[in-house]
Amino acid sequence: MRGLVTLRRQSDLDRVFQSGAWQRRPEVAVGCVLRDDTDEPRVAFVAGRRVGKAVRRNRARRRLREAYRLMAGRVRAGADIVLVAREATCDADFRRLQLSLESALTHAGLLGEAGADDR
């Protein structure tokens, strides 16, 4: 099983934060920029100090990572995506977190139908 392709360079993150289209939900904020290629989508998981101390921020990132992983096979190719944890990320029911993330990705035009490789 392959892992997720992540955004690693600060310049890529800055591009999404400065010029990306944002969808905000109580549990998660999703920013995206479309690239001019058909490579796999790249994603970053961010949790600021507003979420809480380190343990809470790490938990928020883990929950976002798992919710995204469950639908990663349906995400449009050629996108840079930043998932930002919010204060409600840790406390929300996991199914509600999944639905919020799915809703945000759908409204951003990044989520397609389930493919054959959807696991």
Secondary structure, 3 states (H helix, E strand, C coil): CCCCCECCCHHHHHHHHHHCEEEECCCEEEEEEECCCCCCCEEEEECCHHHCCHHHHHHHHHHHHHHHHCCHHHECCCEEEEEEECCCCCCCCHHHHHHHHHHHHHHCCCECCCCCCCC
